[in-house]
Amino acid sequence: MEIKFQTKEESKKQQLEEFLKLSGGERVWRFFSLCAQINRFPTKSKIEKTDNFVIYINLNNADRKLE
């Protein structure tokens, strides 16, 4: 683990540069992975069952390199 002391602006700039180095496919997988991780946070809202169209994506292999 590495600890860096930097400003918020420097941190955002570094994150953006690292994200832009990824290919388009890798960016999409990172987005889907982030969406799945957000759903794991605890919340007080109740999940209501609806008849909405739902797409389930298996993100177990999301960290693999896309070509």
SVG drawing of the C-alpha trace seen along z (x, -y; Angstrom):
<svg xmlns="http://www.w3.org/2000/svg" viewBox="-44 -21 48 35">
<polyline fill="none" stroke="black" stroke-width="0.4" points="0.0,0.0 1.2,-3.4 0.3,-6.7 0.5,-9.9 0.0,-13.4 -1.5,-15.5 -4.2,-18.1 -7.7,-17.2 -7.0,-18.7 -3.8,-16.7 -5.6,-13.5 -8.5,-14.1 -6.0,-14.9 -4.1,-11.7 -7.3,-9.6 -8.5,-11.1 -5.1,-10.5 -5.1,-6.8 -8.7,-6.4 -8.0,-7.9 -5.1,-5.4 -7.7,-2.6 -9.3,-1.3 -12.9,-2.0 -13.9,1.6 -12.0,1.4 -13.7,-1.9 -17.1,-0.3 -16.2,2.7 -14.9,0.4 -18.2,-1.5 -20.3,1.7 -18.0,2.9 -18.5,-0.4 -22.3,-0.1 -22.3,3.4 -20.1,2.3 -22.4,-0.6 -25.3,1.8 -23.4,3.5 -23.5,0.4 -26.0,0.6 -29.1,-1.5 -32.4,-2.1 -34.5,-2.1 -36.5,1.0 -36.1,2.8 -39.5,3.0 -40.1,5.8 -41.2,4.6 -41.7,5.9 -38.9,3.8 -36.4,5.2 -33.2,6.1 -29.8,7.0 -27.6,9.1 -23.9,8.9 -21.4,11.4 -18.5,9.2 -16.3,12.0 -14.0,11.6 -14.3,7.8 -10.7,7.4 -9.4,9.4 -7.6,7.6 -9.9,6.8 -8.5,7.0"/>
</svg>
